[in-house]
Amino acid sequence: MPEAAASPWLLAPERLHAPCDPAGLGFQTTMELDPLSGTLGQDEALEALAFGLSMTTDGFNIFVLGPDGSGRMSTVRRMVRARASGESLSLIHI
């Protein structure tokens, strides 16, 4: 097997772990943290959904794909309700 330094694609085993000092996190347990809101890491999906919801002509559909428990349906419901109530579809970026 080639040496790890011989290729930029191979990692030495010690580089596969990044230690984290819990003292530097600023909390003792996750119970101390505020719950997250919004949808994390899905900026393009949120923009596409907002675009789809802004269509005013018939004949358009929105297809949403994602694993169970990913929050996709609650995100869609929240944005559909906002659109239906006339609110602005402001995107939440965290």
C-alpha positions in Angstrom: 0.0 0.0 0.0 1.4 3.5 -0.9 2.5 5.9 1.9 -0.1 8.4 3.0 2.2 11.3 2.1 2.5 9.9 -1.5 -1.0 11.0 -2.5 -3.2 13.9 -1.5 -6.2 11.5 -1.4 -4.8 9.2 1.3 -5.0 10.2 4.9 -2.8 8.9 7.7 -5.0 7.3 10.5 -4.1 10.0 13.0 -5.6 12.6 10.7 -9.0 10.9 10.8 -9.7 12.2 14.2 -9.9 15.8 15.3 -10.0 16.0 19.1 -12.2 18.7 20.7 -11.6 20.0 24.3 -15.1 20.1 25.9 -13.9 23.0 28.1 -13.8 25.2 25.0 -17.4 24.7 24.1 -18.8 27.2 26.6 -21.5 24.8 28.1 -21.6 21.8 30.3 -24.4 19.9 28.7 -26.6 20.4 25.6 -29.6 21.1 27.9 -28.0 24.5 28.5 -28.3 25.4 24.7 -31.3 27.1 23.1 -33.1 24.9 20.5 -32.1 25.5 16.9 -34.7 27.1 14.6 -34.9 27.2 10.9 -33.4 24.7 8.4 -29.7 24.1 8.6 -27.5 23.7 5.5 -30.3 23.8 3.0 -29.9 27.3 1.6 -30.4 26.3 -2.1 -33.4 24.0 -1.2 -35.1 26.9 0.7 -34.5 29.3 -2.2 -36.0 26.7 -4.6 -39.0 26.2 -2.4 -39.6 29.9 -2.0 -39.3 30.3 -5.8 -41.8 27.4 -6.3 -44.2 28.9 -3.9 -44.0 32.3 -5.6 -45.4 30.8 -8.9 -48.7 32.5 -9.6 -49.7 30.4 -12.7 -51.2 26.9 -12.7 -49.2 23.8 -13.7 -46.3 24.0 -11.4 -45.4 21.3 -8.8 -42.9 21.2 -6.0 -41.0 18.0 -5.3 -39.3 17.6 -1.9 -36.9 14.8 -1.2 -35.1 13.9 2.0 -34.7 11.2 4.6 -37.3 10.6 7.3 -36.8 12.9 10.3 -34.9 15.5 8.3 -37.5 18.2 8.9 -38.4 18.6 5.2 -42.2 18.4 5.7 -42.2 20.8 8.7 -40.1 23.3 6.6 -42.5 23.0 3.7 -45.6 23.4 5.9 -44.1 26.5 7.6 -43.3 28.1 4.3 -46.7 27.2 2.7 -48.5 28.6 5.7 -46.4 31.8 5.5 -47.2 32.2 1.8 -50.9 31.5 2.4 -51.1 34.1 5.1 -49.5 36.7 2.9 -46.3 36.8 4.9 -43.0 37.4 3.3 -41.1 34.1 2.6 -38.0 35.2 4.5 -35.4 32.5 4.5 -33.8 31.5 7.8 -30.0 31.1 7.4 -28.1 29.8 10.4 
